[in-house]
């Protein structure tokens, strides 16, 4: 039911683990039906199954569609999403398992339905954690079911009944905005987590002129910290100059433990060809799902415009992504990739103190504008809570009869 732990697989590998990946790529439609199978549909030669150019293309197509890093490598996060993609809601019983959270597309649909109905569970991340279980229990007691937190046939039937009467709207979007509205339109008193990428022994990308990503990101974060502290903001760092901030999961968990209002992750990019250049900003969002961070998108839009205007770096725009750090954080999280260290002109710009000052200034201005609560540009529907309440009333009346 849950993904098997797998080694990192890439082009050139072979064996049963590659066969397991291929089976899932057939299910996801990225490899053709009957791919290296005998007429019965079983893969031929599992032990000798090769991760070749065709499999590599299929992995990349899947990663592209699902908003993952497109590198053709099947590591933990790609495998988890790939493995989870074969489940539709109702295919299996869903329950909270403390040591090993169930993940999958069916969990995504469960979370979307709960959110549409107004039950709070944090982000739509496809992971059945304690918050989702709490929302399932709340739903069950609202519709008069035994509230055991397990999504089996009975709970599914209740969903089917309700879904017809309540439609549309993104509760996640409404909830984030409501939180922002209630927390007041001011920077003072907020907690912002700054996450300079890499660190410790990992220097990240290194430019020909000696600028390294870990040092660059920390320098920008410190400039931002200085400005934010002056505005009464509590700034927390995921790492220092010496320490390593850990994996993306660790960094997200740390931000969650700080109960931060926003997490800002800083990186710079690099390509082998040295042709890539420019600045891009990413927030949590998936085209297929309701779990779209509106605040993340809003902040990305604001900060991207400020930074392009202040640095002269090429505008590579803002992007909805499902990267681990963005997915696992409970607060809006945004990642900025400031320039390409593999590009000589970007690297030269990033070696200049005034560029870093401009970036820090732009980030702070964007934060101020975010919390000033300007008229939002929301593109969400309206959650018709009245419809839900009326429906619940009918269910209760039926239960009494
Ligand atoms: Zn990086």
Boltz pocket constraint, residues with backbone or C-beta under 6 A from the ligand:
constraints:
  - pocket:
      binder: B
      contacts: [[A, 197], [A, 198], [A, 204], [A, 205], [A, 213], [A, 266], [A, 267], [A, 268]]
      max_distance: 6.0
